[in-house]
Amino acid sequence: MKKIAVLIHEDVYSSSVAGAIDLFAGANWCLREFGKPPAFKVELVSERVKNMQLDAPAQFICYATIGEVVQPDLIIIPGFSGEPRAILKKNAALINWIKEMNNSGSEIASLCVGSFFLAEAGLLNGKTGTSHWAATEEMQARYPLIKIKSDRVITDQDGIYTSGGGFSSIKLILYLIEKFCGRETALWISKRFSIDIDHTSQAHFAVFTGQHQHNDHEILKSQAYIEQNYSSDISIDEVAALTNTGKRNFVRRFKAATNNTPIEYLQRVRIEAAKKALEDKDCQLEEIMGMTGYEDIKTFRLIFKRMTGLSPRDYRKKYSRNMNTFC
């Protein structure tokens, strides 16, 4: 039987904790129905107190503190609400304990932005990781030794697991059930809880809002120009002229400030505009291309799918307000 410790602190998302508990309990019930012994024993573990009041109208009763719990096979780090730097500082003892447990043989899994705990403990250095799509840029900037894959829903390396944002992170629990109990049990759970078992990309959830958290005012000016003129045939020379620098130096500065080349930034702005048009507008694909600066339909479809993980048609089917309208 796998001994699982779900780490509790006052800022965890209650859904992140409850979802894990329900799926592991469901797997045990399923196994008993198949005439097999239960596979998981789940404990709620906190740093100091056993009666943990969340920063929300919810409360968890923990089985043990980190000083009392016997070495778990797997530690689950739930997602949390709040600014990562402050949350990590407040929970430094938990981070040290996670690192110690991993050094002693425990596997560690993070749900959503719980990956910041893994990163702070150094357990993702040199590894591929993911997190909530809105947090991956901050995570990559803060922890450059990690290979952040913002489109991934699940990563699994050397007993360290990370997962995508929000409720998509529950797919990691399903993945762990399949890994430890087999495909049959995971399929039963996926049907029982109506969870798609395919570990698809989370890229189509992402909303690109620009990368403005830097102090290069000339690059901010060029970003604003791109965001206002993306539907036109913009050239890099045209945008570089706004900064009064040569093209090569402009591209270098732009990449350093935004983590994208100017062309990549333009494509991301255009695709975000195309996504909104597909969601809200009842018009043909060719019209949307015209609105967003594309002339070649093959190129548009290729870039759209690369950035979102879906074709324009599939994106509209998934998110359009008019469900009967397809490209």
C-alpha positions in Angstrom: 0.0 0.0 0.0 1.3 3.4 -1.0 1.4 5.9 1.9 0.5 9.3 0.6 1.0 12.6 2.5 -1.0 15.5 1.3 0.7 18.7 2.5 -1.7 21.2 4.1 -1.1 24.9 4.9 -3.5 27.8 5.3 -3.2 29.0 1.7 -3.9 25.7 -0.2 -6.8 25.5 -2.6 -9.4 23.2 -0.9 -10.4 21.8 -4.3 -6.8 20.8 -4.9 -6.8 18.8 -1.6 -10.3 17.4 -1.9 -9.9 16.3 -5.5 -6.8 14.2 -4.6 -8.5 12.6 -1.6 -11.6 11.7 -3.6 -9.7 10.1 -6.5 -7.4 8.0 -4.3 -10.4 6.9 -2.2 -12.2 6.1 -5.5 -9.3 4.0 -6.6 -9.3 2.0 -3.4 -13.1 1.4 -3.7 -12.6 0.3 -7.3 -9.8 -2.1 -6.3 -12.0 -3.7 -3.6 -14.8 -4.1 -6.2 -12.2 -6.0 -8.3 -11.4 -8.2 -5.3 -8.0 -6.6 -4.7 -6.6 -4.8 -1.6 -6.7 -1.0 -1.5 -3.6 0.7 -2.9 -3.4 4.0 -1.1 -3.4 5.3 2.5 -3.8 9.1 2.5 -2.8 11.3 5.3 -3.2 15.1 5.7 0.1 16.5 7.0 0.8 20.1 8.2 3.8 21.9 9.7 2.6 22.5 13.3 -1.1 22.2 14.0 -3.5 19.4 13.2 -6.6 21.5 12.9 -5.8 23.6 9.8 -8.2 26.6 9.1 -7.6 27.7 5.5 -7.6 31.3 4.3 -11.1 30.4 3.0 -14.3 29.0 4.5 -12.8 25.5 4.9 -10.9 23.5 7.4 -8.9 20.3 7.3 -8.1 18.0 10.2 -4.5 16.7 9.7 -3.4 13.3 10.8 0.1 14.4 11.8 2.6 17.2 11.7 5.8 17.0 9.6 7.7 16.1 12.8 5.4 13.1 13.5 4.7 11.6 10.1 6.6 8.4 9.1 8.4 8.5 5.8 5.7 8.7 3.1 6.0 7.0 -0.3 4.5 10.0 -2.1 4.0 13.6 -1.0 1.3 15.7 -2.8 1.8 19.5 -2.8 -1.5 21.2 -3.5 -2.0 24.4 -5.5 -2.3 27.6 -3.4 -3.7 31.1 -3.5 -1.4 34.0 -3.1 1.8 35.6 -4.3 4.4 32.8 -4.6 7.3 34.6 -3.0 5.3 35.4 0.2 3.8 31.9 0.4 7.3 30.2 0.0 8.8 32.4 2.7 5.9 31.6 5.1 6.3 27.9 4.4 10.1 27.5 4.5 10.0 24.7 7.0 7.7 22.7 4.7 10.1 23.2 1.8 13.0 21.9 3.8 10.9 18.9 4.9 10.0 18.1 1.3 13.7 18.2 0.3 14.6 15.9 3.3 11.9 13.5 2.5 12.9 13.3 -1.2 16.5 12.7 -0.2 15.3 9.8 2.0 13.3 8.3 -0.9 9.9 9.9 -1.0 8.5 10.8 -4.4 7.0 14.3 -4.7 4.0 15.5 -6.8 2.9 19.1 -7.2 -0.6 20.2 -8.3 -0.9 23.5 -10.2 1.4 26.2 -8.6 2.4 23.8 -5.9 5.4 23.3 -8.3 6.9 26.5 -6.8 7.6 24.4 -3.6 9.5 21.8 -5.7 11.4 24.6 -7.5 12.3 26.4 -4.2 13.6 23.1 -2.8 15.8 22.6 -5.9 14.1 19.4 -6.8 13.3 20.6 -10.4 16.8 21.8 -11.2 17.9 20.3 -14.6 14.4 18.7 -15.0 11.4 19.5 -17.1 8.5 21.0 -15.2 5.1 22.6 -15.7 2.6 24.6 -13.6 -0.4 26.9 -14.1 0.0 28.5 -17.5 -0.2 31.9 -16.0 2.7 31.2 -13.6 5.2 29.6 -15.9 6.9 32.8 -17.1 7.5 33.9 -13.5 8.7 30.4 -12.6 11.1 30.3 -15.5 12.6 33.7 -14.6 13.0 32.8 -11.0 14.3 29.3 -11.5 16.4 29.3 -14.7 17.8 25.8 -14.1 14.3 24.3 -14.8 13.1 23.6 -18.3 9.5 25.0 -18.0 7.0 23.5 -20.5 3.9 25.7 -20.2 1.8 23.6 -22.5 2.4 20.3 -20.6 -0.4 18.9 -18.3 2.0 16.4 -16.6 5.7 15.8 -16.2 7.3 12.8 -14.6 11.1 12.6 -14.0 12.9 10.6 -11.4 10.0 10.4 -8.9 9.3 14.2 -9.3 5.9 15.0 -10.8 4.4 18.4 -11.8 1.0 19.2 -13.3 -0.8 22.0 -15.1 -3.1 24.7 -13.8 -6.3 24.6 -11.8 -8.5 21.6 -12.2 -6.4 20.2 -15.1 -3.9 19.2 -12.3 -6.3 16.5 -11.2 -5.1 14.6 -14.3 -1.8 14.0 -12.5 -3.7 12.1 -9.7 -5.3 10.0 -12.5 -1.9 9.5 -14.0 -0.5 8.3 -10.6 -3.4 5.9 -10.2 -2.6 4.4 -13.6 1.1 4.2 -12.8 0.6 2.5 -9.5 -2.6 0.5 -10.1 -2.8 -0.1 -13.9 -4.8 1.2 -16.8 -8.0 -0.6 -15.9 -8.4 1.1 -12.5 -7.5 4.5 -14.0 -10.1 4.0 -16.8 -12.7 3.2 -14.2 -11.9 6.3 -12.2 -11.9 8.5 -15.3 -15.4 7.3 -16.1 -16.7 7.4 -12.5 -15.5 11.0 -12.1 -16.0 12.1 -15.7 -12.4 13.0 -16.3 -10.8 12.8 -19.7 -8.0 10.3 -19.2 -5.9 11.8 -22.2 -3.1 14.0 -20.8 -3.5 16.7 -23.5 -1.9 20.1 -23.7 -3.1 23.0 -21.5 -2.0 25.5 -24.2 -5.5 26.3 -25.3 -6.3 27.5 -21.8 -3.6 30.2 -21.8 -4.4 33.9 -22.3 -1.6 36.0 -23.6 -1.7 39.4 -22.0 1.8 40.6 -23.0 5.0 40.6 -21.1 5.3 44.1 -19.6 7.1 43.4 -16.3 10.4 44.9 -17.3 12.0 48.4 -17.3 13.1 48.8 -20.9 10.9 51.7 -21.9 11.9 51.6 -25.5 10.9 47.9 -25.8 7.6 48.7 -24.0 7.0 51.3 -26.7 7.6 48.7 -29.4 5.4 46.2 -27.7 2.6 48.7 -27.6 3.1 49.4 -31.3 2.8 45.7 -32.1 -0.3 45.3 -30.0 -2.0 48.2 -31.7 -1.0 47.3 -35.3 -0.9 43.5 -35.4 -3.5 43.4 -38.1 -1.1 45.2 -40.5 1.9 43.9 -42.4 4.4 44.9 -39.7 8.2 44.5 -40.4 10.8 44.1 -37.7 12.7 47.0 -39.3 9.6 49.2 -38.8 9.3 48.3 -35.1 13.1 48.5 -34.5 13.0 52.1 -35.8 10.9 53.1 -32.8 13.9 52.4 -30.5 16.5 54.2 -32.6 18.7 51.1 -32.6 19.9 48.6 -35.2 17.8 45.6 -36.0 20.2 43.1 -34.4 20.5 45.0 -31.1 16.7 45.6 -31.1 16.0 41.8 -31.4 18.5 41.1 -28.6 16.9 43.7 -26.3 13.4 42.6 -27.1 14.3 38.9 -26.4 16.0 39.8 -23.1 13.0 41.9 -22.0 10.1 39.7 -23.0 11.6 36.2 -23.5 10.3 36.3 -27.1 11.7 37.5 -30.3 9.7 40.3 -31.9 8.3 37.9 -34.5 7.2 35.4 -31.8 5.6 38.3 -29.9 3.7 39.5 -32.9 2.5 35.9 -33.6 1.3 35.5 -30.0 -0.6 38.8 -30.1 -2.2 37.8 -33.4 -3.2 34.3 -32.2 -4.7 35.8 -29.0 -6.8 38.1 -31.2 -7.8 35.2 -33.4 -8.8 33.2 -30.3 -11.1 36.0 -29.2 -12.6 36.3 -32.6 -13.3 32.6 -32.8 -15.0 32.7 -29.4 -17.1 35.8 -30.0 -17.6 36.4 -33.7 -19.9 34.6 -36.2 -17.7 34.9 -39.2 -15.6 32.8 -41.6 -12.1 31.8 -41.0 -10.9 34.0 -43.9 -12.4 37.1 -42.2 -10.6 36.3 -38.9 -7.4 35.9 -40.8 -7.8 39.4 -42.3 -8.5 40.8 -38.8 -5.4 39.3 -37.4 -2.8 40.0 -40.1 -2.6 36.6 -41.8 -2.9 36.1 -45.6 -2.1 32.4 -46.0 -4.6 29.9 -44.4 -2.1 27.1 -44.2 0.4 29.3 -42.2 -2.4 30.6 -40.0 -3.6 27.1 -39.1 -0.1 25.8 -38.5 0.8 28.7 -36.1 -2.5 28.5 -34.4 -2.2 24.8 -33.6 1.4 25.2 -32.5 0.5 27.8 -30.0 -2.9 26.5 -28.7 -2.7 22.7 -29.3 -5.9 22.9 -31.3 -6.9 23.7 -34.8 -9.0 26.9 -35.3 -12.0 24.7 -36.0 -11.5 22.6 -32.8 -10.9 25.8 -30.8 -14.2 27.3 -32.0 -16.1 24.1 -31.3 -14.7 24.1 -27.7 -15.1 27.8 -26.9 -17.5 29.6 -29.3 -20.6 31.2 -27.7 -22.4 30.0 -30.9 -22.0 26.3 -30.6 -23.4 25.7 -34.0 -20.8 27.8 -35.8 -17.7 26.1 -37.1 -14.8 27.1 -39.3 
